[in-house]
Amino acid sequence: MANYVITYDLNGPRPSHKEMDDHLRKLVANRGRVLETVWWVEYPGTAAQLRDQVKTILGKEDLLLVIEAKSAAWTKLLVDGPVFKTAFERAA
């Protein structure tokens, strides 16, 4: 499994932030909100495949960026630190 960072700007009336959260929860088992509209996920496919799964809920005015992450450093995050750290250790 690869680690990805997903970040987005919701600029239209839909989806709401809750709808986006629920969508990401349905797509991947291991994930966590890193910052307000930034998520870390473990995903078995490519960045393009993940993008295509995520964008199914987005409107044409919304923005999305998916980045494969090989390593990370942080101070304090919204996601559970040990779970996040373990995911990167497994990927190394």
Backbone as CSV, one residue per row, in Angstrom:
resi,resn,N_x,N_y,N_z,CA_x,CA_y,CA_z,C_x,C_y,C_z
1,MET,0.844,-1.185,0.000,0.000,0.000,0.000,0.883,1.240,0.000
2,ALA,0.468,2.207,-0.741,1.187,3.475,-0.768,0.460,4.487,0.108
3,ASN,1.209,5.457,0.589,0.640,6.572,1.353,0.396,7.737,0.407
4,TYR,-0.765,8.346,0.554,-1.114,9.502,-0.269,-1.591,10.636,0.614
5,VAL,-1.379,11.832,0.133,-1.938,13.027,0.742,-2.972,13.554,-0.239
6,ILE,-4.170,13.771,0.253,-5.259,14.325,-0.547,-5.607,15.688,0.047
7,THR,-5.662,16.688,-0.786,-6.101,18.001,-0.327,-7.065,18.573,-1.358
8,TYR,-8.005,19.364,-0.891,-9.050,19.858,-1.787,-9.601,21.192,-1.305
9,ASP,-10.209,21.918,-2.237,-10.991,23.114,-1.941,-12.381,22.861,-2.493
10,LEU,-13.375,22.968,-1.643,-14.762,22.811,-2.060,-15.331,24.197,-2.306
11,ASN,-15.590,24.517,-3.555,-16.008,25.873,-3.928,-17.465,25.986,-4.342
12,GLY,-18.155,24.884,-4.449,-19.560,24.905,-4.841,-20.462,24.541,-3.677
13,PRO,-21.747,24.450,-3.946,-22.693,24.120,-2.883,-22.605,22.664,-2.419
14,ARG,-22.114,21.791,-3.288,-21.973,20.375,-2.973,-20.691,19.873,-3.581
15,PRO,-20.011,18.985,-2.944,-20.356,18.342,-1.693,-20.063,19.246,-0.501
16,SER,-20.694,18.946,0.593,-20.363,19.619,1.845,-19.094,18.958,2.393
17,HIS,-18.502,19.561,3.393,-17.314,18.958,4.002,-17.660,17.604,4.628
18,LYS,-18.832,17.493,5.212,-19.245,16.204,5.780,-19.405,15.155,4.689
19,GLU,-20.005,15.537,3.565,-20.159,14.583,2.461,-18.796,14.134,1.932
20,MET,-17.849,15.067,1.858,-16.504,14.717,1.409,-15.837,13.777,2.411
21,ASP,-15.964,14.076,3.698,-15.420,13.200,4.746,-15.990,11.788,4.615
22,ASP,-17.299,11.684,4.471,-17.954,10.379,4.351,-17.482,9.643,3.099
23,HIS,-17.303,10.359,2.008,-16.836,9.770,0.753,-15.443,9.162,0.939
24,LEU,-14.547,9.899,1.580,-13.189,9.395,1.803,-13.203,8.196,2.740
25,ARG,-14.053,8.223,3.739,-14.150,7.089,4.663,-14.615,5.824,3.953
26,LYS,-15.488,5.966,2.956,-15.969,4.810,2.200,-14.899,4.276,1.248
27,LEU,-14.034,5.156,0.760,-13.029,4.751,-0.230,-11.873,3.955,0.353
28,VAL,-11.437,4.322,1.546,-10.222,3.710,2.105,-10.415,3.396,3.579
29,ALA,-9.831,2.282,4.008,-9.956,1.868,5.406,-9.005,2.648,6.304
30,ASN,-7.754,2.782,5.870,-6.750,3.483,6.678,-6.597,4.898,6.165
31,ARG,-7.061,5.841,6.970,-7.004,7.244,6.589,-7.161,8.102,7.822
32,GLY,-6.828,9.352,7.673,-7.010,10.291,8.765,-6.894,11.711,8.277
33,ARG,-7.645,12.569,8.908,-7.566,13.994,8.581,-6.273,14.514,9.189
34,VAL,-5.449,15.117,8.352,-4.170,15.666,8.788,-4.343,17.131,9.178
35,LEU,-4.973,17.887,8.302,-5.339,19.280,8.529,-6.786,19.438,8.060
36,GLU,-7.343,20.607,8.119,-8.778,20.779,7.873,-9.259,20.155,6.555
37,THR,-8.610,20.411,5.442,-9.010,19.792,4.176,-7.833,19.031,3.565
38,VAL,-7.075,18.385,4.425,-5.945,17.551,4.003,-6.085,16.201,4.698
39,TRP,-6.037,15.140,3.911,-6.159,13.790,4.435,-4.945,12.968,4.050
40,TRP,-4.583,12.024,4.903,-3.620,10.986,4.573,-4.438,9.717,4.395
41,VAL,-4.102,8.946,3.346,-4.764,7.662,3.126,-3.738,6.629,2.675
42,GLU,-3.993,5.375,3.004,-3.266,4.257,2.412,-4.153,3.728,1.301
43,TYR,-3.554,3.530,0.130,-4.353,3.131,-1.036,-3.518,2.192,-1.890
44,PRO,-4.110,1.112,-2.420,-3.336,0.130,-3.171,-3.030,0.523,-4.613
45,GLY,-3.666,1.548,-5.130,-3.476,1.929,-6.525,-2.564,3.132,-6.691
46,THR,-2.657,3.753,-7.850,-1.838,4.913,-8.187,-2.515,6.203,-7.740
47,ALA,-1.758,7.282,-7.791,-2.321,8.601,-7.473,-3.458,8.940,-8.430
48,ALA,-3.290,8.617,-9.706,-4.337,8.900,-10.694,-5.600,8.092,-10.410
49,GLN,-5.439,6.833,-10.013,-6.612,6.013,-9.680,-7.334,6.557,-8.458
50,LEU,-6.562,6.971,-7.457,-7.177,7.547,-6.260,-7.879,8.853,-6.601
51,ARG,-7.218,9.693,-7.394,-7.848,10.950,-7.842,-9.184,10.666,-8.501
52,ASP,-9.209,9.685,-9.393,-10.443,9.374,-10.111,-11.553,8.905,-9.168
53,GLN,-11.188,8.183,-8.107,-12.181,7.746,-7.119,-12.706,8.930,-6.303
54,VAL,-11.795,9.802,-5.908,-12.194,10.944,-5.076,-13.036,11.927,-5.869
55,LYS,-12.655,12.191,-7.114,-13.313,13.253,-7.875,-14.747,12.938,-8.274
56,THR,-15.183,11.693,-8.084,-16.555,11.352,-8.460,-17.591,12.157,-7.681
57,ILE,-17.220,12.666,-6.531,-18.150,13.443,-5.707,-18.022,14.953,-5.940
58,LEU,-16.954,15.385,-6.597,-16.658,16.812,-6.733,-17.430,17.476,-7.860
59,GLY,-17.674,18.773,-7.685,-18.256,19.589,-8.743,-17.151,20.168,-9.610
60,LYS,-17.527,20.744,-10.744,-16.521,21.273,-11.681,-15.748,22.453,-11.113
61,GLU,-16.278,23.112,-10.100,-15.609,24.269,-9.502,-14.672,23.893,-8.338
62,ASP,-14.687,22.623,-7.943,-13.858,22.161,-6.826,-12.439,21.837,-7.301
63,LEU,-11.498,21.905,-6.364,-10.093,21.647,-6.655,-9.637,20.425,-5.876
64,LEU,-8.697,19.668,-6.455,-8.236,18.433,-5.832,-6.774,18.192,-6.184
65,LEU,-5.997,17.764,-5.198,-4.612,17.381,-5.408,-4.357,16.087,-4.646
66,VAL,-3.776,15.092,-5.334,-3.411,13.809,-4.725,-1.914,13.625,-4.929
67,ILE,-1.198,13.391,-3.847,0.260,13.256,-3.889,0.652,11.952,-3.214
68,GLU,1.500,11.148,-3.892,2.061,9.973,-3.231,3.169,10.452,-2.305
69,ALA,3.146,9.993,-1.065,4.098,10.450,-0.053,4.998,9.303,0.370
70,LYS,6.298,9.496,0.236,7.280,8.471,0.617,7.790,8.667,2.037
71,SER,7.771,9.887,2.527,8.195,10.156,3.900,7.452,11.390,4.394
72,ALA,7.495,11.588,5.697,6.787,12.726,6.280,7.465,13.146,7.580
73,ALA,7.347,14.398,7.895,7.796,14.941,9.176,6.717,15.913,9.638
74,TRP,6.452,15.948,10.920,5.365,16.786,11.414,5.600,17.156,12.862
75,THR,4.795,18.093,13.323,4.828,18.474,14.733,3.565,18.005,15.429
76,LYS,2.421,18.464,14.958,1.150,18.113,15.577,0.105,18.059,14.472
77,LEU,-0.688,16.989,14.462,-1.682,16.799,13.420,-3.017,16.400,14.025
78,LEU,-4.057,16.450,13.218,-5.359,15.983,13.652,-5.441,14.456,13.649
79,VAL,-4.669,13.798,12.770,-4.661,12.345,12.687,-3.883,11.770,13.868
80,ASP,-4.204,10.551,14.262,-3.496,9.861,15.345,-2.030,9.685,14.946
81,GLY,-1.123,10.299,15.657,0.301,10.282,15.333,0.907,8.900,15.188
82,PRO,0.702,7.972,16.135,1.285,6.635,16.001,0.779,5.865,14.772
83,VAL,-0.493,5.981,14.445,-1.046,5.300,13.270,-0.401,5.870,12.005
84,PHE,-0.304,7.165,11.937,0.307,7.861,10.797,1.767,7.443,10.662
85,LYS,2.494,7.447,11.749,3.924,7.082,11.748,4.095,5.639,11.297
86,THR,3.296,4.741,11.801,3.396,3.325,11.449,3.160,3.113,9.958
87,ALA,2.225,3.822,9.373,1.946,3.678,7.946,3.167,4.036,7.109
88,PHE,3.881,5.087,7.499,5.080,5.473,6.760,6.216,4.500,7.011
89,GLU,6.318,3.944,8.185,7.346,2.942,8.467,7.124,1.678,7.641
90,ARG,5.861,1.269,7.510,5.536,0.083,6.698,5.874,0.307,5.226
91,ALA,5.686,1.522,4.746,5.908,1.832,3.333,7.392,1.938,3.000
92,ALA,8.237,2.159,4.004,9.673,2.372,3.755,10.387,1.104,3.346
